[in-house]
Amino acid sequence: MFGFGWTMVEDEKKHNKKQFESKIKPVKGPTKPEVTDLIGQRLRTYYNEVAEQPVPDRFLSLLDKLDEATSKKLK
């Protein structure tokens, strides 16, 4: 997956893009409002579930270190 050198990485990106684009199917006509509403409802539900999860301790620790470094720099 990871190549040595810039050209190999660029070739990998192009290959992945082609694979992704080949799976995209164009939408024919406008989307039904019921479908749009359902998608919106599911996205809101998913977002709320993620937002309710606690912040990991490691991330809180990193934020504390950042606050300390920032306050030292401002003094």
CORDACOR-V275965 format. One record per helix or strand. SS is the DSSP state (H for helix, E for strand). FROM is the first residue (numbers start at 0). LEN is the number of residues. If there is no record, write none. Layout:
BEGIN
ss=SS from=FROM len=LEN
ss=SS from=FROM len=LEN
END
This chain:
BEGIN
ss=H from=5 len=18
ss=H from=32 len=19
ss=H from=56 len=18
END
